[in-house]
Amino acid sequence: MIAQTTELAEGAMRWGAIQKPRELEGLAAFLLTREMPKTVVEIGTARGGTLWFWCRIASPDALIVSVDLPGGQFGGGYGVREVPRLVGHAENEQDIQLLAGNSHSPKMLEAVKGLVGDRGVDLLHIDGDHTYEGVKQDWEMYSPLVNQDGIVVFHDIVEYTALPQFIGVCQVDRLWDELKSEYAHEEFLDPDDRDGWAGIGVIHGPTAR
C-alpha cells in the first residue's frame, strides 16, 4: 500500500495539487481502506491535481463534480483551454462535470444538486474560499448533501503562520477547531514539516440524509 499511496500523492503533485505530499499520502492510505466513493464534489479545483487524485480514488463509474471560481483569490481557477485536460483525468466510465462559478451562489448549489440527484455525496472536498466566513458557508451549504457514511475533506486546517499574504486571511483552522469538537474526524499532517500552513482534515458522516 505504501507504494500505491506514494504514487497517488506524486501523481496529484505532478498535475498541480497544492497539498503537501506526505499529507496526501496519509489521506490516500485512509481512503484506500474505505469503499470507493461513487459521488465526489470538489469545491476549489485550481490546477486540477486533486481532481486527478479523486478520479483514482473513486469508483470506475463515479460522478465527480468540480466547482471552481475563475479568478478566485484562493487558487485562481482554470481557463477554457484547460477543460479538455481536466475532463481527461476521468478513468473507465467516470463522469467529470466542471462547474465554473461561485460556490456560495444559490444557483451553484442548485446546479450541484441537479447533478447529484438522489444519490447524495460520498466525498465532499472543501478547498475554495479560505476565509472563516467563506469556508463555513461552503460547509453549511454543501455538507447536507453528504451521505451519512460519507466524508468531508478540508485542506489548510493548520493555522497559517507562513506565507504572509494569507496570514489572517486563511482561517480554515478556526472552522476546523469547531467541527472536530463535534464530529468524528481524522487529521493528516506532515510530522516533519514546520512551515505553518496546510494540513488535511476529514469529518465523518456530518449529516443523516
C-alpha positions as CSV (number, residue, x, y, z in Angstrom):
1,M,0.0,0.0,0.0
2,I,2.9,2.4,0.7
3,A,3.9,2.3,-3.0
4,Q,0.3,3.0,-4.0
5,T,-0.2,5.9,-1.7
6,T,3.1,7.4,-2.8
7,E,2.2,7.0,-6.4
8,L,-1.2,8.7,-5.8
9,A,0.4,11.6,-4.0
10,E,3.2,12.1,-6.5
11,G,0.7,11.9,-9.4
12,A,-1.5,14.6,-7.8
13,M,1.5,16.8,-7.3
14,R,2.5,16.4,-11.0
15,W,-0.9,17.5,-12.0
16,G,-0.7,20.6,-9.8
17,A,-2.0,19.7,-6.4
18,I,-1.2,22.4,-3.8
19,Q,-1.3,20.0,-0.9
20,K,1.8,18.6,0.8
21,P,2.9,15.2,-0.5
22,R,3.1,13.4,2.9
23,E,-0.3,14.7,3.9
24,L,-1.8,13.4,0.6
25,E,-0.1,10.0,1.2
26,G,-1.8,9.8,4.6
27,L,-5.2,10.8,3.1
28,A,-4.7,8.2,0.3
29,A,-3.9,5.4,2.8
30,F,-7.1,6.3,4.8
31,L,-9.3,6.4,1.6
32,L,-8.0,3.1,0.4
33,T,-9.4,1.4,3.4
34,R,-12.9,2.6,2.6
35,E,-15.4,1.8,-0.1
36,M,-14.7,3.7,-3.2
37,P,-16.9,6.9,-3.4
38,K,-19.4,6.9,-6.2
39,T,-20.1,10.6,-6.0
40,V,-17.4,13.2,-5.4
41,V,-18.0,17.0,-5.1
42,E,-14.9,19.3,-5.1
43,I,-15.1,22.9,-4.2
44,G,-11.9,24.5,-5.4
45,T,-10.1,22.7,-8.2
46,A,-7.3,25.2,-9.2
47,R,-4.8,23.3,-11.4
48,G,-6.6,20.0,-11.1
49,G,-4.2,17.9,-9.1
50,T,-6.8,16.8,-6.5
51,L,-9.3,16.2,-9.3
52,W,-6.9,13.7,-10.7
53,F,-6.5,12.2,-7.2
54,W,-10.2,11.8,-6.7
55,C,-10.5,10.0,-10.1
56,R,-8.0,7.4,-8.9
57,I,-9.8,7.0,-5.5
58,A,-13.3,6.9,-6.8
59,S,-15.3,4.0,-8.3
60,P,-14.9,3.3,-12.0
61,D,-18.4,4.7,-12.7
62,A,-18.2,7.7,-10.3
63,L,-19.7,11.1,-10.8
64,I,-17.1,13.7,-10.0
65,V,-18.3,17.4,-9.8
66,S,-15.9,20.3,-9.7
67,V,-16.9,23.7,-8.6
68,D,-14.3,26.4,-9.2
69,L,-14.3,30.2,-9.3
70,P,-12.3,31.7,-12.2
71,G,-10.0,34.4,-10.9
72,G,-10.7,33.4,-7.3
73,Q,-8.4,34.6,-4.6
74,F,-7.6,31.1,-3.3
75,G,-6.4,29.1,-6.4
76,G,-7.4,31.2,-9.3
77,G,-9.4,28.8,-11.4
78,Y,-8.6,27.4,-14.8
79,G,-9.1,28.6,-18.3
80,V,-11.2,27.2,-21.1
81,R,-8.1,25.6,-22.6
82,E,-7.6,23.5,-19.5
83,V,-11.0,21.9,-19.7
84,P,-10.0,19.0,-22.0
85,R,-7.1,18.2,-19.7
86,L,-9.2,18.2,-16.6
87,V,-12.0,16.1,-18.1
88,G,-9.3,13.7,-19.4
89,H,-8.5,12.8,-15.8
90,A,-11.5,10.5,-15.8
91,E,-11.0,6.8,-15.9
92,N,-13.2,4.0,-17.2
93,E,-16.8,5.2,-17.0
94,Q,-16.3,8.1,-14.7
95,D,-18.2,11.3,-15.5
96,I,-16.5,14.6,-14.7
97,Q,-18.7,17.7,-14.6
98,L,-17.0,21.1,-14.4
99,L,-19.0,24.0,-13.0
100,A,-17.4,27.4,-13.2
101,G,-18.7,30.0,-10.7
102,N,-19.1,30.9,-7.1
103,S,-19.8,28.0,-4.7
104,H,-21.7,30.4,-2.5
105,S,-24.3,31.2,-5.1
106,P,-27.7,29.5,-4.6
107,K,-27.8,28.8,-8.3
108,M,-24.5,26.9,-8.0
109,L,-25.9,24.8,-5.1
110,E,-28.9,24.0,-7.2
111,A,-26.7,23.0,-10.1
112,V,-24.7,20.6,-7.9
113,K,-28.0,19.2,-6.5
114,G,-29.2,18.7,-10.0
115,L,-26.2,16.7,-11.0
116,V,-26.0,14.7,-7.8
117,G,-29.7,13.9,-7.6
118,D,-30.9,11.3,-5.0
119,R,-27.6,9.5,-4.8
120,G,-26.1,12.0,-2.3
121,V,-22.4,12.8,-2.0
122,D,-19.9,10.2,-0.7
123,L,-16.9,12.6,-0.6
124,L,-17.1,16.4,-0.4
125,H,-13.8,18.3,-0.7
126,I,-13.8,21.9,0.5
127,D,-10.8,23.8,-0.7
128,G,-12.2,27.1,-2.1
129,D,-12.7,30.3,-0.1
130,H,-10.3,30.1,2.9
131,T,-11.8,32.9,5.0
132,Y,-13.7,31.8,8.0
133,E,-16.9,33.1,6.7
134,G,-16.3,31.6,3.3
135,V,-15.3,28.1,4.3
136,K,-18.1,28.0,6.8
137,Q,-20.6,28.9,4.1
138,D,-19.4,26.1,1.9
139,W,-19.7,23.7,4.8
140,E,-23.2,24.8,5.7
141,M,-24.4,24.8,2.1
142,Y,-22.9,21.5,0.8
143,S,-22.5,19.2,3.8
144,P,-26.2,18.5,3.9
145,L,-25.7,16.7,0.6
146,V,-23.2,14.2,2.1
147,N,-24.4,10.7,2.8
148,Q,-24.4,9.5,6.4
149,D,-21.5,7.2,5.7
150,G,-19.7,9.8,3.6
151,I,-16.9,12.2,4.5
152,V,-16.0,15.9,4.1
153,V,-12.3,16.7,3.4
154,F,-10.8,20.1,4.3
155,H,-7.5,21.5,3.2
156,D,-5.4,24.0,5.1
157,I,-6.6,23.1,8.6
158,V,-3.4,24.3,10.2
159,E,-3.2,27.9,11.4
160,Y,-1.3,30.0,8.9
161,T,2.0,31.4,10.3
162,A,3.8,31.4,7.0
163,L,3.0,32.8,3.5
164,P,2.4,36.4,4.7
165,Q,-0.2,37.1,2.1
166,F,-2.5,34.5,3.8
167,I,-1.8,35.2,7.4
168,G,-5.1,36.4,9.0
169,V,-6.9,35.7,5.7
170,C,-6.8,31.9,5.6
171,Q,-8.9,30.9,8.6
172,V,-9.9,27.3,7.8
173,D,-8.3,26.3,11.1
174,R,-11.0,28.3,13.0
175,L,-13.8,26.3,11.5
176,W,-11.9,23.0,11.8
177,D,-11.4,23.5,15.5
178,E,-15.1,24.0,15.9
179,L,-16.1,21.0,13.8
180,K,-13.6,18.5,15.2
181,S,-15.1,19.0,18.7
182,E,-18.5,17.9,17.4
183,Y,-17.7,15.2,14.8
184,A,-15.6,12.1,14.4
185,H,-12.6,13.2,12.4
186,E,-9.1,12.4,11.1
187,E,-6.1,14.7,10.6
188,F,-3.3,14.2,8.2
189,L,-0.3,16.4,9.0
190,D,3.3,16.2,7.9
191,P,5.1,15.5,11.2
192,D,8.5,16.8,9.9
193,D,7.1,20.0,8.4
194,R,7.0,23.2,10.3
195,D,6.1,25.6,7.5
196,G,3.0,27.0,9.2
197,W,0.4,26.0,6.6
198,A,-1.6,23.2,5.1
199,G,-2.9,20.1,6.9
200,I,-5.8,17.9,5.7
201,G,-8.8,17.1,7.9
202,V,-11.6,14.7,7.4
203,I,-15.1,14.8,9.0
204,H,-17.1,11.6,9.1
205,G,-20.8,11.5,8.2
206,P,-21.7,15.1,9.1
207,T,-25.4,14.7,8.4
208,A,-28.0,12.0,8.1
209,R,-30.0,12.3,4.8
